[in-house]
Amino acid sequence: MNRRLAQGIQVTEPHPGPAVQAVVALGSNLGDRVTLLNAAIADLGRLPLTSGVHVATPIETVAVRPDGPDADAPAYLNTVALISTRLAPSILLSYLHAIEDRHGRERRERWGDRTLDLDLIVYGDLRVDTPRLTVPHPRAAERPFVLDPWLELDPDAVIPGLGRVDALRAQLEQDR
């Protein structure tokens, strides 16, 4: 006998299918930043349904607060990883938060200092805008510490709906 047991259940994300390239920004400004970033990169490589982790050369940057750069705060070490994944974007985000937590991330204040910060920047060409997840990341195009490492890995990178990363980076330079 065949029953429609799933009737009424709404699927919000597709079943894992072909791999998608996701861009993850990594940053740390507390503790042993190099060790923390290396551990997070290793954790990305162990995610299920994920392979091909490629990481840009880390760069050191001044901390950014809601009101602008904060030269008095500990400097960040930032990089970007390109990963090939079949995880749904919300599941990937949950894993990114678990990696942050495992490495001592405390969420005391928005844009505060942190041992580790992992942001999902893009997930293929997908656009998501929910209370829990916005992809592409809403401030990625404003952040040289995301754009510069990303361009090192992929000179032809595009932020869906915004355009080529190299053009966005050039616009930031013009706006200075």
N, C-alpha and C positions, 0 to 999 in steps of 0.2 A: 504494500500500500504506500503510495506516495503522498506525503503531506507537505503543505507549504508552511513549515515551521518558522521560517524567517519573515513571514508576512508582517509588514508594518515596521520592519527594521530598516532604517535608512543608512546606507553606506556613504560616508563622507569622503573617504579616500580610496583610491584604487587598490586592488590586490597587487602585491609585488609583481612587477612585470620587468621589462627591460631596464637595465641600469641607467641611472640619470647622473649627470655630473652636478655635484653640489659644491658650493664654495663656503668654507667655514673660516671665519676670522678668529684668531687666537691672540690673547693678550694677557700680560701679567705685570703687576707693578709692586707686588709684595712677596717677600720670601726669596728663595733661590729661583729667580725667573727662568733661567736656562733649564734647570732641572724640571721645573713645573711644565714648561712648554714641551720639552722632550717627552715627559710622561704622558701628557695629553695627546701628543702625536702618536705615541705608541698605542694609547687607548683607542684612537680613531682607527688604527690599523686592525684592531681586534673586534670592531663592531660587526655584528652579523650582517650578512647580505651586503657587505661593503668591501671594496678592494681599491687598489690603485691610489694610495694616498701619496700625493705630491705636495711638497712643502717649500715655500719660498724662503729666502734668506731673511732671518729676523732683522728688524730695524728698531732702534730705540727712539721713542717719541715722548713728548711732554704729555702729561695727563690732561684730559679734556673734561671740563665740568659743564653743566648747563649754561653757565654764563661765559664760557670760553676756556682757553688754555690756563692751566694752573702750574706755573713753574716751581712752586713751593712743594707740590706733591711729589712722591716718588715717581721716577720716569717709568714708562711702560716699555716692555719688549713686546713687539707685535709681529705677527706673520699671518700668512693665509695658507690654507690647505685646500687643494682640489681633491675631491674624493669621488669615486664611482660607487653609487649605492642603489639598492632596490628597496631600502627602507622608505616608508611613507614619510613625508616631511614632518608631521607632528611626532612620529615615533623617533625620527632622527633628532629632533629638538629635545625630546625626553632623554635620550642618550647623552646629548651634549650637556644638559643640566646635571645628569648623574656624574659625568666626568668632572665637571666643576665642583660638585659637592665632595666627591672622593678626594679632591686635592685641596680641601679646606676653604672653598668659596663660602663666604657669609654674605647674605643679602640684607645688610643693615640700612644702606641708603642707595638711592638710584644714582648711578654714575660715580659711586664711591670707589676707593681703592680696593683692589682684590688680588687674591692669589692667582686666580685664573678666570678668564672671561672667554667664552666660546659663543660666537654669534653665527647663526645660519644666514648667510648673505643672499645666496640664490640657490634655487633647486631647479635645475634645468631651465625651461621657459615658463615654469609655473608661476602664477600669481595667486597669493593667498592673503586675505585680510580678515583675520578673526581676532577676538580678544586675546588669544594665547599666542598667535603666530602671524607675523607679517613678512611675506616674501614677495619680492626682494626686500631686503632690510631697508627700512625707511630712511636711514641716514648714511648708508654706504657710499653714495655718490658725493658726500660732503667730507669724506675721511681719507686723506692721503695715506694714512697708515693701513688702510684696507686696499685702496686702489694701487699703490706702488708695488706692494708684494704680489698682488694679483696679476699685474701686468708683467712682472718677471716670469711668472708661470705661463701666462696666456696673453700674448700681445694683441690677440684678436677678441678678447673678452667683451661681453655685452651684458649690461644689466637690463633685463626685460622691461620694456616700457620706457626706459630712460636713454638707452643708446650705448655706444661703444665706450668702454672704460677709459681708453686713451683720450677720447674727446672730452669726457667728463673731467678727467684729471687736468687737461689743458685749460678747461674753463675755470677750474679752481685757481690755477696760476694767474689767469687774467683778472679774476675777481679780487686778488690780493691787493 
